[in-house]
Amino acid sequence: MDIFLQQLVNGLVQGSIYALVALGYTMVYGIMGLINFAHGEVVMIGTLVSITVAGTLIDAGMPVALAGLVGLVTAVLSCMALGWSLERVAYRPLRDAPRLTPLITAIGMSIVLQNLAMIVWGRNYLTFPAFLPKLSFEWAGAYFTLVQVLIVLVSALTMAALLFLVYRTKLGMAMRATAQNPAVASLMGVNINRVIAAAFVIGSALGAVAGVMVGSYYEIAHYQMGFMLGLKAFTAAVLGGIGNLAGAMAGGVLLGIIEALGAGYIGDLTGGFLGSHYQDIFAFVVLIGVLMFKPSGLFGEKTGERA
């Protein structure tokens, strides 16, 4: 039971991160039907920017917590600018192109961002500053840290704020109208370009927050870290129903728990043949299973007719 609870806690933390990243995928797909495979690299850029800014400020004598906050804000702003640039430069000119063209472009932008990050930050792993005291808590035999608690809380608050934005504001109404039918929304006075750009900007901001969470959790960062994280978040979005915000959240948390429980028990189930470092296979087993038996995801896909 102790192992089960411990892995459940670990899965909830990891799933909260997956959910935030998955929201970036599902927002863009829900509005324009594009799978932005460069989103994982946006998360990576956010992590590396926060490390650079916070590390520089700490070396200059700024208190660690304040430096971490400034690093987070800088990462969010940088990723918002990057998301806007990606939409404006790489995707907007291809909006009327066949669906395969922007998909290939997204993969290409992912490779470009990885190599740019390698040039700027190098190939070596970077150490993420410890912004918070290393406090640990125990409950029913499961241990968790202050960082893990804050990851879950910040993720929940961020996702609640996004739901409020989408369902209670004019911008959210414009996003939902554009997702249903861009042509009709445009005739009703909705600025389609602005709405799509806003989806990229907001999704990139969520990715920056997730990137800082990943860095704080593992305390390392690397120019290739966004690739696997992006694939898993995409799997979470597909699991919940890509294009569905609630589905992305649920899919992220569920995938994190599946991975954690799998890592905790895979050794016993295989007689020691496979270890916990094979936990990545569970994400792709889930992806294959969903695509085979329920391609629309657990919560289905809410889409309208597109002109």
JOBEL-V281529 format. One line per field, one symbol per residue. ss: DSSP state (a for helix, b for strand, c for the rest). A space follows every 10 residues. Layout:
ss = ???
This chain:
ss = caaaaaaaaa aaaaaaaaaa aaaaaaaaaa aaccccccaa aaaaaaaaaa aaaaaaaaac cccaaaaaaa aaaaaaaaaa aaaaaaaaaa aaaaccccaa aaaaaaaaaa aaaaaaaaaa accccbbccc cccccbbbbc cbbbbaaaaa aaaaaaaaaa aaaaaaaaca aaaaaaaaaa caaaaaaccc caaaaaaaaa aaaaaaaaaa aaaaaaaacb bcccaaaaaa aaaaaaaaaa ccccaaaaaa aaaaaaaaaa aaaaaaaaac cccccaaaca aaaaaaaaaa aaaccccccc ccccccc
